[in-house]
Amino acid sequence: MPDKLDLSHFKIRQAILEFRYSTAYLLWDRAGLIWNKISSELHNLKMIKAEPATTTFISDNRYELSVKLDKSHFTDMKPCSGLKDFFKYSESFFSLVTNTLGISEFTRLGFRLVYVKNFPDKVSAAKSVLSTNKLQVPGGK
């Protein structure tokens, strides 16, 4: 019988802050200002995408920052368990984007943590999930 799925064995993979707002047309005029200010705080900032409606950068192969006309997100792809750096930089990013684009009302604020657990193969992963008895698997093929 496989071991029960133990959530304490999961490792944090990503931390994400997303905020949505009404269309912020000021992005077209102020995108450079946003990224110039961010580059003074986050180092090794590299542009991934720059289009009129979306600008996305990555910093130190760890943080992904994106500003769009109607939403923005800050992702830490290598978070530490305490999330100290994530909170520090995401709060700064959030404040900078909302102040620079004049955003005063949000349509959604989201915070997600993504956890993972690696298994040696698909069969053992499936057995572990099925051991929770939270899924009803149909019989047959």
C-alpha positions in Angstrom: 0.0 0.0 0.0 1.5 3.4 -0.9 2.1 6.0 1.7 -0.6 8.5 2.3 -0.1 11.8 0.5 1.7 14.0 3.1 1.5 17.7 2.4 4.4 18.4 4.7 6.7 16.8 2.0 5.7 19.4 -0.6 8.2 22.2 -1.4 7.2 25.8 -2.3 7.8 26.4 -6.0 6.3 29.8 -6.7 4.8 32.8 -4.9 2.6 35.1 -7.0 0.9 38.4 -6.4 -1.6 39.5 -9.1 -3.7 42.6 -9.2 -6.3 43.5 -11.8 -7.8 46.9 -12.5 -9.7 48.8 -15.1 -7.8 49.6 -18.2 -4.9 51.8 -17.4 -4.1 53.6 -20.6 -1.3 55.5 -18.9 0.8 52.4 -19.4 1.5 53.6 -22.9 3.1 56.8 -21.6 4.7 55.5 -18.4 6.0 52.0 -19.0 9.6 53.2 -19.3 9.3 55.1 -16.0 8.0 52.0 -14.2 10.9 49.8 -15.4 13.5 52.4 -14.8 12.4 52.7 -11.2 12.2 49.0 -10.7 15.7 48.5 -12.2 17.1 50.6 -9.3 15.7 48.0 -6.8 16.0 44.7 -8.7 19.2 44.0 -10.4 19.9 42.2 -13.7 16.6 43.2 -15.1 16.0 41.7 -18.5 13.2 42.4 -20.9 11.2 39.4 -21.9 8.3 41.1 -23.7 7.6 44.7 -24.7 4.4 45.3 -26.6 1.9 48.2 -26.3 -0.4 46.3 -24.0 2.2 44.2 -22.1 5.7 44.6 -20.7 7.4 41.7 -18.9 10.8 41.5 -17.3 12.8 39.0 -15.3 15.3 39.7 -12.6 18.1 37.4 -11.5 16.4 34.4 -13.1 14.1 34.5 -10.1 11.5 37.2 -10.3 9.1 37.7 -13.1 7.3 41.1 -13.3 4.6 41.9 -15.8 2.5 45.0 -16.3 -0.5 44.9 -18.7 -3.2 47.4 -19.5 -5.6 45.6 -17.1 -3.5 43.6 -14.7 0.0 43.1 -13.3 1.8 40.3 -11.5 4.9 39.7 -9.5 6.2 36.1 -9.4 9.0 34.7 -7.3 10.1 31.5 -9.0 12.5 30.5 -6.2 10.9 31.6 -3.0 12.3 31.0 0.4 10.0 29.5 3.0 9.6 32.8 4.9 8.8 34.8 1.8 10.6 37.8 3.2 12.1 38.8 -0.2 8.8 38.1 -2.0 6.9 40.4 0.3 9.5 43.1 0.2 9.8 43.3 -3.6 6.2 42.5 -4.5 5.0 45.3 -2.2 7.4 47.8 -3.8 6.2 46.6 -7.3 2.6 46.9 -6.3 3.0 50.4 -5.0 5.1 51.6 -7.9 2.6 50.3 -10.5 -0.5 51.6 -8.8 1.0 55.0 -8.2 2.6 55.4 -11.6 -0.6 54.3 -13.5 -3.0 56.2 -11.1 -4.8 53.0 -10.1 -7.2 53.6 -7.2 -9.6 50.7 -7.6 -9.0 47.0 -8.1 -11.2 44.4 -9.8 -9.2 41.5 -8.2 -6.3 41.0 -5.8 -4.8 37.5 -5.8 -2.0 35.8 -3.9 -1.0 32.2 -4.8 1.5 29.8 -3.4 2.4 26.9 -5.6 3.8 23.8 -3.9 5.2 20.6 -5.6 6.3 17.2 -4.7 8.3 15.0 -7.0 7.7 11.3 -7.4 9.9 8.8 -9.1 7.3 8.0 -11.7 3.7 8.6 -12.8 2.4 5.4 -11.2 3.6 6.3 -7.7 2.3 9.8 -8.0 -1.1 8.5 -9.1 -1.2 6.0 -6.2 -0.3 8.7 -3.7 -3.1 10.9 -4.9 -5.6 8.0 -5.0 -4.6 7.1 -1.4 -6.4 10.2 -0.2 -9.7 8.7 -1.1 -10.8 12.1 -2.3 -11.3 11.0 -5.9 -13.7 8.4 -7.3 -12.0 6.6 -10.1 -14.3 4.8 -12.5 -13.7 1.1 -13.1 -12.7 -0.3 -16.4 -10.4 1.1 -19.1 
